[in-house]
Amino acid sequence: MNQINVEKLKKFIGKEVQINGWVYNIRSIGKIWFVIVRDGTGYVQCVVSKNDVTEDVF
């Protein structure tokens, strides 16, 4: 798996990547969480749906 910076994400659409950074913010709307991950090059919003992960992960 490729480890990349947020600024290079556009080049990896549809591929599995690893981003090293920190959680900048979390918002939840019921069964959906929006997690903003930040590294030194930018921010990316990740979406986690309760239907797509285990209860422990959610």
Helices and strands as residue ranges (DSSP letters): E 2-4, G 6-12, E 17-19, E 22-29, E 32-39, E 42-49, G 50-52
